[in-house]
Amino acid sequence: MVASVDNRSLPDRVDRQGLHVAKELATFLEAEALPGTGIDAERFWTGCSTLVHEFGPRNAALLRRREDLQAQINAWHIAHRNQPHDREAYKAFLEEIGYLVAEGDPFTIETSNVDPEIALVPGPQLVVPVTNARFALNAANARWGSLYDVLYGTDVMGPVPTGAYDRGRGARVVTRTRVFLDEAFPLAGSSHGDARRYQVRGGALMVDDFPLMQPAKFIGYRGHPRAPDNILLRNNGLHVELVFDRAHPIGSRDQACLADVRLESAMSVIMDCEDSVACVDAADKVSAYRNWLGLMRGDLRDTFEKGGETVSRSLNPDQPFITPDGNGETTVKARALMLIRNVGHLMTNPAILDRSGAEVFEGLMDAMITTLIALHDLNKTGGARNSAAGSIYVVKPKLHGPDEVAFTDDIFTHVETALGLPRYTVKLGIMDEERRTSVNLKECIRAAKRRVAFINTGFLDRTGDEIHTSMEAGPFSRKDFIKRKGWITAYENQNVDIGLECGLSGRAQIGKGMWAMPDRMAAMLETKIEHPKAGANCAWVPSPTAATLHALHYHRVDVMAVQEALAKGGRRAYIDALLEIPVASFRKWSTAQVRREVENNAQGILGYVVRWIDQGIGCSKVPDINDIGLMEDRATCRISAQHIANWLHHGVVSESEVMEIMQQMAAVVDRQNARDPNYRPMAPNFDGTSFRAACDLVFKGTSEPSGYTEPILHAYRQRLKAS
């Protein structure tokens, strides 16, 4: 432990109840975050200090447990090297050391006061860095999106047009949209494609003289009933708005004056303090917390230049509609339900030091501060609230097993007590992305059964953890082949099956992971329908555009009916399948195949790390080796770094070969970023901070805790900022 620190030696810090707090963070909390919560500074800092000093040692002990289990697993694989894999012996060993725990009796989660966006209405979910106000606002406002715009402006309708408006493409967009309306809102005796007039008669929607086959799908309207300006429909819980405007360029050419069709799209959004951000000090954390505060108060704004014009963004107001009978009003939410993702249990942050002068665990800091800030939403007496149910939704990533979930539950119990909240106000999202959580998922859910509102597969981190956990088992297959192994299908299926067994349907989200190619929307539209078909009532998308397109899948698939059918069928996957280790069964790779694999990994690492270290960009669209833009975050970087580290460890490739490839790929990344005025080239000297950080991720990959990238990235980013 670090010796006690005399606060006089910390000129940029202030003492708060035995904590040495960066002045910037203390000022933000006391001047901006606390006012309006009903919590005074003394109460807050007392609760925070207790959290740090009582829960910090427990946190450290859980991390030591991770290291101990990993050491035992490494030793087992080394002892059984060059022997056929004995699945039963391996499973018995994992049970013996406590890595795999016994599955208990059936139970049902007891989570209450959950918003419909979580419990009842399946739909897309966005994940966005909370440090970027513009992105955060765009994501919150992505509750609604124009189907016309996303069909016209993406590759769904063929190559994306440039230049003047293409009337032929526009006509095809209108035709395709009318097909969607016929599928989701069929007419009795006609088609939306033939419609000339939409009107409300006797409380019913009439299209020409034809009613909806399911009249209850008509929810409301605006304007005159004989010639509405807007019509509100609902299918599978999702709203659709028809916008009529004969003065609009599109509406003026439409026989029904239909100018747009707007879909309820991103039902929820995760404001991310973790994988998609680069927060390494007090200034970074204040940036994240301040935006979260603006979102919870409802007053976040951002002004920026776009296309030579100054644009301002704020949160969209809710929209009123007249009920079908013309006698009442219904209000439709205009913003996605916002969750906040805290960091995991691993990292510390210098924004707060404990009484000994050591950095506090960042997850504890996030728990206390993000919950405090969410009080602004709960305390609203007027205006739109984020949670109509009076809950706070915290997603907790990178948990390893039931003990760590139970610890997380205890953290939020303390936070609720310290802030005067009823117990279980904070709802917990469990990321099923580490192997020890996957193989013990039922017991993980049990450990927080009164808080769980979300489980989600994160196959990227799950793959990175799979490689690191079984590092000594042998060289892993090439990345594309790892995805084809049986363990990943079992992992995805079991997440849904156990979620249904534990009663999450109708109470919580069962989610699926990200679509990583934001420019490949045609491919997404073709393939991502498998997520709702698999029983997932939410799945991650990389942009508001993708959210609107993915919403089409939830109109085609009644997820709640799928979940009901799956629940009757029982479990499809078991632990044995999850414990299949995707090492290469056929290793006669050519030199060209090995080199190509390492090049792909190295290019992705470098393209991501150079922006993370030099510019503090935690998530971005990074061109791959074929110049295809891919969403990259720490999870994708973890896979690539661990994969090269595994091949180095087992002699598939040498250190000199990897270094040569790293330098070659650095030049490729330099070329791909040549138009960025803020970019600093890595070649030809290869001695910059970013290049050295990327190399450390690879060459030190076997020794990094769980193969995580954060310790190295944070250290190098802090070093660069200090210089």
C-alpha positions in Angstrom: 0.0 0.0 0.0 1.1 3.6 -0.6 1.9 5.6 2.5 -0.6 8.1 3.7 -0.5 11.3 1.7 -0.3 14.8 3.2 -3.0 16.7 1.4 -0.7 19.8 1.3 1.5 17.9 -1.2 -1.5 17.6 -3.5 -2.1 21.1 -4.7 -4.7 20.1 -7.3 -6.7 18.1 -4.8 -9.1 18.7 -1.9 -9.7 16.5 1.1 -13.2 15.1 1.4 -13.9 12.7 4.2 -10.6 11.0 3.9 -10.6 11.1 0.1 -8.1 13.2 -1.9 -10.3 14.4 -4.8 -9.2 16.2 -7.9 -10.4 19.8 -7.6 -12.0 19.6 -11.0 -14.2 16.6 -10.0 -15.0 18.0 -6.5 -16.1 21.3 -8.0 -18.3 19.6 -10.6 -20.0 17.5 -8.0 -20.5 20.2 -5.5 -21.5 23.0 -7.8 -23.3 21.1 -10.6 -24.3 17.5 -9.7 -25.4 17.8 -6.1 -27.7 20.8 -6.3 -31.2 19.6 -7.0 -30.7 16.1 -5.7 -31.6 16.8 -2.1 -28.2 15.3 -1.0 -25.7 17.7 0.7 -22.0 17.4 0.1 -21.1 16.0 3.5 -23.6 13.1 3.1 -22.4 12.4 -0.4 -18.7 12.4 0.5 -19.3 10.3 3.6 -21.1 7.7 1.6 -18.4 7.8 -1.1 -15.6 7.4 1.4 -17.3 4.5 3.1 -17.8 2.9 -0.3 -14.1 3.3 -1.3 -12.6 2.2 2.0 -14.9 -0.7 2.8 -15.6 -2.1 -0.6 -12.1 -1.4 -2.1 -10.4 -4.3 -0.3 -13.2 -6.6 -1.4 -12.7 -5.5 -4.9 -9.0 -6.2 -4.7 -9.7 -9.6 -3.3 -12.0 -10.5 -6.2 -9.2 -9.5 -8.7 -6.7 -11.7 -6.8 -9.2 -14.5 -7.1 -9.3 -14.0 -10.9 -5.5 -14.3 -11.0 -5.4 -17.3 -8.8 -8.0 -19.2 -10.9 -6.2 -18.2 -14.1 -2.9 -19.5 -12.7 -4.5 -22.9 -11.9 -6.1 -23.2 -15.3 -2.7 -22.4 -16.9 -1.0 -25.1 -14.8 -3.7 -27.7 -15.7 -3.3 -27.1 -19.5 0.5 -27.2 -19.2 0.3 -30.5 -17.3 -1.9 -32.0 -20.0 -0.1 -30.6 -23.0 0.3 -32.9 -25.9 -2.5 -35.1 -24.6 -6.0 -35.6 -26.0 -8.3 -33.1 -24.3 -10.3 -34.9 -21.6 -13.5 -32.9 -21.3 -14.8 -34.6 -18.2 -11.5 -34.3 -16.4 -11.3 -30.6 -17.3 -14.9 -30.0 -16.1 -14.2 -31.8 -12.8 -11.1 -29.7 -12.4 -13.0 -26.4 -12.9 -15.6 -27.6 -10.3 -12.8 -28.5 -7.9 -11.2 -25.1 -8.0 -14.5 -23.2 -7.8 -14.4 -21.8 -11.3 -17.5 -23.8 -12.2 -20.2 -23.7 -9.4 -23.2 -26.0 -8.9 -26.4 -24.8 -10.5 -29.1 -24.3 -7.9 -32.9 -24.7 -7.8 -35.2 -23.0 -10.3 -36.1 -19.4 -9.5 -37.7 -16.3 -11.1 -36.2 -12.8 -10.9 -38.1 -10.4 -8.7 -37.2 -7.1 -10.4 -40.0 -4.6 -10.1 -40.7 -1.0 -11.4 -39.2 -1.7 -14.9 -40.0 0.6 -17.8 -41.8 -0.9 -20.8 -38.8 -0.3 -23.1 -37.0 -2.8 -21.0 -39.7 -5.3 -20.1 -42.4 -5.3 -22.8 -41.4 -3.6 -26.0 -38.6 -5.4 -28.0 -36.5 -3.2 -30.2 -33.0 -1.9 -31.2 -30.5 -0.7 -28.6 -27.8 1.9 -29.2 -24.5 2.1 -27.4 -22.8 5.5 -27.5 -19.8 7.2 -25.8 -21.3 9.5 -23.2 -18.2 11.8 -23.5 -19.4 13.0 -26.9 -22.4 15.2 -26.4 -23.4 15.3 -30.0 -23.4 11.5 -30.3 -25.2 11.1 -27.0 -28.0 13.5 -28.1 -28.3 11.8 -31.5 -28.6 8.5 -29.7 -31.2 9.7 -27.3 -33.2 11.2 -30.1 -32.9 8.1 -32.2 -36.1 6.9 -30.6 -37.5 7.9 -34.0 -36.1 7.7 -37.5 -37.2 8.3 -41.1 -37.6 5.1 -43.0 -37.5 7.1 -46.3 -34.1 8.7 -45.3 -32.4 5.4 -44.2 -33.6 3.5 -47.3 -32.5 6.3 -49.6 -29.2 7.0 -47.9 -27.8 3.5 -47.4 -26.8 0.6 -49.5 -30.1 -1.1 -48.8 -31.4 0.2 -52.1 -28.1 -0.3 -54.0 -25.0 1.9 -54.1 -25.4 5.1 -52.1 -26.2 8.0 -54.5 -24.2 11.2 -54.7 -25.2 14.6 -56.1 -28.7 15.6 -56.9 -31.8 13.8 -55.7 -32.4 10.6 -57.7 -36.2 10.5 -58.4 -36.0 6.9 -59.5 -34.4 5.8 -56.3 -36.9 7.9 -54.3 -39.8 6.1 -56.1 -38.3 2.7 -55.2 -38.0 3.8 -51.6 -41.7 4.8 -51.5 -42.7 1.5 -53.0 -40.6 -0.5 -50.5 -42.1 1.5 -47.7 -45.6 0.8 -48.9 -44.7 -2.9 -48.9 -43.7 -2.6 -45.2 -47.0 -0.9 -44.4 -48.9 -3.7 -46.0 -47.0 -6.2 -44.0 -47.3 -4.5 -40.6 -50.7 -2.8 -41.1 -52.6 -4.7 -43.8 -55.8 -3.2 -45.1 -59.1 -5.2 -45.5 -59.5 -5.3 -49.3 -56.8 -2.9 -50.5 -53.1 -2.0 -50.3 -51.2 1.0 -49.0 -49.6 1.1 -52.5 -52.9 2.1 -54.0 -53.9 4.6 -51.2 -55.1 8.0 -52.2 -56.5 9.3 -48.9 -56.0 8.5 -45.2 -58.7 9.8 -42.8 -60.3 9.1 -39.5 -64.0 8.2 -39.5 -66.0 7.0 -36.4 -62.8 6.5 -34.4 -61.3 4.2 -37.1 -58.5 4.7 -39.6 -59.9 4.5 -43.2 -57.5 4.3 -46.2 -59.8 5.3 -49.0 -62.8 3.3 -47.9 -60.8 0.4 -46.5 -60.2 -0.2 -42.8 -57.2 -1.8 -41.2 -57.5 -5.6 -40.8 -56.5 -5.0 -37.2 -58.2 -1.7 -36.2 -56.6 -1.6 -32.8 -53.2 -0.8 -34.4 -54.5 2.7 -35.0 -53.4 4.7 -32.0 -53.9 8.4 -32.8 -53.6 11.3 -35.1 -52.8 15.1 -35.4 -54.7 17.6 -37.4 -58.2 17.4 -38.9 -59.6 13.8 -38.9 -60.7 14.1 -42.5 -57.2 15.2 -43.6 -54.7 14.3 -40.8 -51.2 15.8 -40.7 -50.0 12.7 -38.8 -51.3 9.2 -38.1 -49.9 7.1 -35.3 -49.9 3.2 -35.7 -48.5 0.5 -33.5 -47.3 -3.1 -34.3 -45.6 -5.5 -31.9 -45.4 -2.6 -29.4 -43.5 -0.3 -31.8 -45.1 2.9 -33.1 -45.0 4.1 -36.7 -45.9 7.6 -37.7 -47.3 8.6 -41.2 -46.5 12.2 -42.0 -48.7 14.0 -44.6 -47.6 17.2 -46.2 -48.6 18.3 -49.7 -46.1 21.1 -49.6 -43.2 18.7 -49.0 -41.1 17.7 -52.1 -42.0 14.1 -51.6 -45.5 14.6 -50.3 -46.4 16.9 -53.2 -45.7 14.0 -55.7 -47.5 11.3 -53.7 -51.1 10.6 -54.5 -51.9 10.4 -50.8 -49.6 13.3 -49.9 -47.5 10.9 -47.7 -44.3 12.8 -47.1 -42.5 10.4 -44.7 -42.9 7.3 -42.6 -41.2 7.5 -39.3 -40.4 4.4 -37.2 -39.9 4.1 -33.5 -36.4 2.8 -33.6 -33.9 2.9 -30.7 -36.1 1.9 -27.8 -33.2 2.2 -25.4 -29.6 3.5 -25.5 -26.6 2.7 -23.3 -24.7 5.8 -22.4 -21.2 4.3 -22.1 -18.5 5.2 -19.6 -16.6 2.0 -20.5 -15.5 0.4 -23.8 -16.3 3.2 -26.2 -14.6 6.0 -24.2 -11.0 7.0 -23.2 -11.3 8.3 -19.7 -8.0 8.2 -17.8 -8.2 11.1 -15.4 -10.4 13.6 -13.6 -10.9 15.8 -16.7 -12.1 12.9 -18.7 -14.4 11.6 -16.0 -15.9 15.1 -15.5 -16.6 15.2 -19.3 -18.5 11.9 -19.0 -20.4 12.8 -15.8 -21.3 16.3 -17.1 -23.0 14.9 -20.2 -24.8 12.3 -18.1 -26.0 15.1 -15.9 -27.3 17.1 -18.9 -29.2 14.0 -20.1 -30.7 13.3 -16.7 -31.7 17.0 -16.2 -32.9 17.1 -19.8 -30.9 20.3 -20.7 -27.9 18.9 -22.5 -27.2 20.8 -25.7 -24.4 20.8 -28.2 -23.5 23.2 -31.0 -21.3 22.3 -33.9 -20.4 23.0 -37.5 -22.0 20.7 -40.1 -21.9 21.4 -43.9 -20.7 25.0 -43.3 -23.6 25.7 -41.0 -23.9 26.0 -37.2 -26.2 23.3 -35.8 -27.6 23.0 -32.3 -28.9 19.8 -30.8 -31.0 19.2 -27.7 -33.3 16.4 -26.5 -36.5 16.1 -28.5 -39.8 16.8 -26.7 -42.5 14.2 -26.4 -45.2 14.3 -29.0 -49.0 14.5 -28.3 -51.6 12.8 -30.5 -55.4 12.8 -30.5 -56.9 9.5 -29.5 -58.9 7.7 -32.3 -62.2 8.7 -30.8 -61.2 12.4 -31.0 -61.9 13.0 -27.3 -58.6 12.5 -25.6 -54.8 12.8 -26.0 -52.0 10.3 -25.8 -48.3 11.3 -25.6 -45.6 9.3 -27.3 -42.0 9.4 -26.0 -39.5 11.1 -28.3 -36.3 9.8 -26.6 -34.9 6.4 -26.0 -34.8 5.1 -22.5 -31.3 5.8 -21.2 -29.1 3.3 -19.4 -25.6 4.1 -18.1 -22.7 1.6 -18.4 -20.2 1.9 -15.6 -16.7 0.5 -15.8 -15.9 -3.0 -14.6 -14.1 -4.0 -11.4 -10.5 -3.9 -12.8 -9.4 -0.3 -13.3 -8.5 2.4 -10.9 -8.6 6.2 -11.7 -6.5 9.0 -10.3 -9.5 11.3 -10.1 -9.9 10.2 -6.5 -7.2 8.8 -4.1 -8.1 7.0 -0.9 -6.7 7.9 2.5 -3.4 6.0 1.7 -2.9 7.9 -1.5 -3.8 5.0 -3.8 -6.1 5.4 -6.8 -9.7 4.3 -6.1 -11.4 1.6 -8.1 -13.2 3.4 -11.0 -16.2 1.2 -10.8 -16.9 2.3 -7.2 -16.6 5.9 -8.3 -18.9 5.4 -11.3 -21.5 3.6 -9.1 -21.7 6.5 -6.6 -21.6 9.4 -9.1 -23.8 8.1 -12.0 -26.5 7.1 -9.5 -26.3 10.5 -7.8 -26.7 12.2 -11.1 -29.7 10.0 -12.1 -31.5 11.5 -9.0 -32.2 14.6 -11.2 -34.4 12.4 -13.4 -36.2 10.8 -10.5 -36.8 14.1 -8.8 -38.5 15.8 -11.7 -41.9 17.1 -11.0 -42.6 18.3 -14.5 -41.4 17.6 -18.0 -40.4 14.3 -19.5 -38.7 11.7 -17.3 -36.2 9.2 -18.6 -37.7 6.5 -16.4 -41.5 6.6 -15.9 -41.1 3.7 -13.5 -38.7 5.6 -11.2 -35.7 3.3 -11.8 -32.0 3.9 -12.6 -30.5 1.4 -15.1 -26.8 0.6 -14.7 -25.0 -1.8 -17.1 -22.1 -3.6 -15.4 -19.5 -5.1 -17.8 -16.8 -7.7 -17.5 -18.1 -9.5 -14.4 -16.4 -12.8 -13.6 -18.9 -15.2 -12.0 -21.6 -15.0 -9.3 -19.3 -13.6 -6.5 -18.6 -10.5 -8.6 -22.3 -10.1 -9.4 -23.1 -10.4 -5.7 -20.5 -7.8 -5.0 -22.0 -5.5 -7.5 -25.4 -5.9 -5.9 -23.9 -5.0 -2.5 -22.2 -1.9 -4.1 -25.6 -0.5 -5.2 -27.3 -1.4 -2.0 -24.7 0.8 -0.2 -25.1 3.6 -2.8 -28.9 3.5 -2.4 -28.6 3.7 1.4 -26.1 6.6 1.1 -28.3 8.5 -1.2 -31.6 7.8 0.5 -33.1 5.7 -2.3 -35.4 2.8 -1.8 -33.6 -0.5 -2.2 -33.4 -1.9 -5.7 -34.1 1.5 -7.3 -30.9 0.8 -9.3 -31.5 -2.0 -11.8 -28.6 -4.0 -13.0 -27.6 -5.0 -16.5 -25.3 -8.0 -16.6 -23.0 -8.3 -19.5 -22.5 -12.1 -20.2 -19.1 -11.6 -21.8 -16.6 -13.4 -19.6 -16.4 -17.2 -19.6 -16.8 -17.6 -15.8 -20.1 -15.7 -16.1 -21.2 -17.7 -19.1 -20.7 -21.1 -17.5 -22.4 -19.8 -14.3 -25.0 -17.6 -15.8 -28.0 -18.9 -13.8 -26.1 -18.3 -10.5 -25.0 -14.9 -11.7 -28.6 -13.9 -12.3 -29.6 -15.4 -8.9 -27.0 -13.3 -7.2 -28.9 -10.1 -8.2 -32.4 -11.5 -8.8 -34.1 -8.4 -7.4 -32.0 -6.0 -9.6 -31.5 -7.8 -13.0 -33.2 -5.9 -15.8 -30.8 -6.9 -18.6 -28.5 -9.7 -19.7 -26.7 -9.4 -23.0 -24.2 -11.5 -24.9 -21.0 -9.7 -25.8 -19.3 -12.2 -28.1 -16.3 -9.9 -28.8 -15.1 -9.7 -25.2 -16.3 -13.3 -24.7 -13.9 -14.4 -27.5 -11.0 -12.4 -26.0 -11.6 -14.0 -22.6 -11.9 -17.4 -24.2 -8.4 -17.0 -25.7 -6.8 -15.7 -22.6 -8.4 -18.2 -20.2 -7.2 -21.1 -22.4 -3.9 -19.5 -23.5 -1.9 -22.6 -22.5 -4.2 -25.1 -24.2 -2.6 -24.5 -27.6 -2.7 -22.3 -30.6 -6.2 -21.0 -31.4 -7.9 -21.3 -34.7 -7.9 -18.3 -37.1 -10.4 -15.7 -36.0 -13.0 -16.5 -38.6 -12.9 -20.1 -37.7 -13.3 -19.4 -34.0 -16.7 -17.9 -34.8 -17.7 -21.1 -36.5 -16.9 -23.4 -33.6 -19.8 -24.9 -31.6 -19.0 -23.0 -28.3 -20.2 -19.7 -29.6 -23.6 -21.0 -30.8 -24.0 -22.7 -27.4 -23.1 -19.5 -25.6 -25.6 -17.4 -27.6 -28.4 -20.0 -27.1 -27.8 -20.6 -23.5 -28.0 -16.9 -22.7 -31.5 -16.8 -24.0 -32.5 -20.1 -22.6 -31.3 -19.3 -19.0 -32.8 -15.8 -19.2 -36.2 -17.4 -20.0 -35.8 -20.0 -17.3 -35.1 -17.2 -14.8 -38.3 -15.4 -15.8 -36.8 -12.4 -17.7 -39.5 -12.4 -20.4 -41.8 -9.5 -19.7 -39.5 -8.3 -16.9 -36.1 -7.6 -18.4 -34.1 -7.5 -21.6 -32.4 -10.5 -23.1 -30.0 -8.9 -25.6 -27.6 -9.7 -28.4 -24.4 -8.0 -29.6 -23.3 -5.3 -32.0 -23.4 -5.1 -35.8 -19.9 -3.9 -36.4 -20.1 -2.7 -40.1 -22.0 0.7 -40.0 -21.7 1.1 -43.8 -23.0 -2.4 -44.6 -26.7 -1.8 -43.9 -28.0 -4.2 -46.7 -26.1 -7.0 -45.1 -27.3 -6.0 -41.6 -30.9 -5.9 -42.9 -30.5 -9.4 -44.3 -28.8 -11.1 -41.3 -29.6 -9.3 -38.1 -33.2 -10.5 -38.1 -31.7 -13.6 -36.6 -31.4 -11.8 -33.3 -35.2 -11.3 -32.7 -35.8 -14.8 -34.2 -33.4 -16.1 -31.5 -35.6 -14.7 -28.8 -33.6 -11.5 -28.1 -35.8 -8.6 -27.2 -33.0 -6.1 -27.9 -29.9 -6.1 -30.0 -27.1 -3.6 -30.4 -26.7 -1.3 -33.4 -23.9 1.1 -34.2 -25.9 4.2 -35.4 -29.4 5.8 -35.4 -29.6 4.8 -39.1 -29.0 1.2 -38.2 -31.6 1.4 -35.4 -34.3 2.4 -37.8 -33.5 -0.4 -40.2 -33.2 -2.9 -37.4 -36.6 -1.8 -36.2 -38.1 -3.4 -39.3 -37.1 -6.8 -37.9 -39.1 -6.3 -34.8 -42.2 -5.6 -36.9 -41.7 -8.8 -38.7 -40.9 -10.9 -35.6 -43.1 -11.0 -32.5 -40.3 -11.6 -30.1 -42.6 -12.1 -27.1 -44.2 -15.0 -29.0 -40.8 -16.4 -29.9 -39.8 -16.3 -26.2 -43.0 -18.1 -25.2 -42.3 -20.9 -27.7 -38.6 -21.2 -26.7 -39.5 -21.3 -23.0 -41.7 -24.4 -23.6 -38.9 -26.1 -25.5 -36.4 -26.1 -22.7 -32.7 -25.5 -22.9 -30.8 -25.9 -26.1 -27.2 -25.6 -24.8 -25.3 -26.9 -21.8 -22.1 -26.3 -20.0 -20.2 -29.0 -21.9 -20.6 -27.2 -25.2 -19.5 -23.9 -23.7 -16.3 -25.5 -22.4 -15.2 -26.6 -25.9 -11.9 -24.8 -26.4 -11.6 -23.4 -30.0 -7.9 -24.4 -30.4 -6.9 -25.3 -34.0 -7.6 -28.9 -34.8 -5.9 -28.5 -38.2 -2.7 -26.5 -38.0 -1.1 -26.9 -41.4 -1.4 -23.2 -42.2 0.7 -21.9 -45.1 3.1 -19.0 -44.4 0.8 -16.8 -46.4 -2.2 -17.7 -44.2 -0.4 -17.1 -41.0 0.9 -13.7 -42.2 -2.5 -12.6 -43.5 -4.1 -13.5 -40.1 -1.4 -11.5 -38.2 -1.7 -8.6 -40.6 -5.5 -8.4 -40.1 -5.0 -8.4 -36.3 -2.2 -5.9 -36.3 -3.9 -3.5 -38.6 -7.0 -3.5 -36.5 -5.0 -3.0 -33.3 -2.9 -0.1 -34.7 -5.9 1.6 -36.3 -7.7 1.6 -33.0 -4.9 2.3 -30.6 -3.5 5.3 -32.5 -6.8 7.2 -32.1 -7.2 6.1 -28.5 -3.8 7.2 -27.4 -3.2 10.3 -29.5 -6.8 11.7 -29.7 -8.6 10.1 -26.8 -11.2 8.5 -29.1 -12.5 5.4 -27.4 -14.7 4.0 -30.2 -14.6 4.8 -33.9 -15.1 3.5 -37.4 -11.7 2.2 -38.3 -10.9 1.0 -41.9 -9.8 -2.6 -41.9 -7.0 -4.0 -44.1 -9.4 -4.0 -47.0 -10.5 -0.4 -46.3 -13.9 -1.5 -45.0 -15.0 0.6 -42.1 -15.5 -1.4 -38.9 -16.6 -0.3 -35.5 -13.6 -0.8 -33.2 -13.6 -0.6 -29.4 -11.5 -2.2 -26.6 -13.4 -5.5 -27.0 -12.3 -5.9 -30.7 -8.8 -4.8 -29.8 -8.7 -7.4 -27.0 -9.5 -10.2 -29.4 -6.8 -9.2 -31.9 -4.1 -8.6 -29.3 -4.9 -11.9 -27.5 -4.9 -13.8 -30.8 -1.4 -12.7 -31.8 -0.2 -13.2 -28.3 -1.5 -16.8 -28.4 0.3 -17.5 -31.7 3.5 -16.0 -30.4 3.2 -18.0 -27.2 2.9 -21.3 -29.2 5.5 -20.5 -31.8 3.1 -20.1 -34.8 4.8 -16.9 -35.5 8.0 -15.3 -34.2 8.5 -11.9 -32.4 10.6 -10.6 -35.3 7.9 -11.6 -37.8 5.2 -9.9 -35.7 7.3 -6.7 -35.3 7.9 -6.6 -39.0 4.2 -6.9 -39.7 3.3 -4.3 -37.0 5.6 -1.8 -38.8 4.2 -2.6 -42.2 0.6 -2.2 -40.9 1.6 1.1 -39.2 2.4 2.5 -42.6 -1.0 1.2 -43.9 -2.8 2.9 -41.0 -0.9 6.1 -41.7 -2.1 6.1 -45.2 -5.7 5.5 -44.2 -5.5 8.5 -41.9 -3.6 10.8 -44.1 -6.5 13.3 -44.5 -7.0 13.7 -40.7 -5.2 16.9 -39.7 -5.0 15.7 -36.1 -3.3 12.5 -37.0 0.4 11.8 -36.1 2.0 9.2 -38.3 3.6 6.1 -36.7 6.0 5.4 -39.6 8.9 5.6 -40.4 10.4 5.9 -36.9 8.0 3.6 -35.0 9.0 5.2 -31.7 5.8 7.1 -30.9 3.6 6.5 -27.9 0.8 4.8 -29.9 3.0 2.4 -31.7 4.7 1.3 -28.5 1.3 0.9 -26.8 0.1 -1.3 -29.6 3.2 -3.5 -29.5 2.8 -3.9 -25.7 -0.7 -5.1 -26.2 0.6 -7.9 -28.3 4.0 -8.8 -26.8 2.8 -8.5 -23.2 -0.7 -10.0 -23.9 -0.2 -13.2 -22.1 0.5 -11.4 -18.8 -2.2 -8.7 -18.9 -5.1 -9.4 -16.5 -7.7 -11.4 -18.4 -6.1 -10.1 -21.5 -7.7 -6.7 -21.0 -6.3 -3.8 -23.0 -7.2 -1.1 -20.4 -4.1 -1.1 -18.2 -1.7 -0.5 -21.1 -4.0 2.0 -22.9 -4.6 4.0 -19.8 -0.9 4.1 -18.9 0.2 5.3 -22.3 -2.6 7.8 -22.6 -1.8 9.3 -19.2 1.8 9.5 -20.2 1.0 11.3 -23.4 -1.3 13.8 -21.7 1.3 14.5 -19.0 3.9 15.3 -21.7 
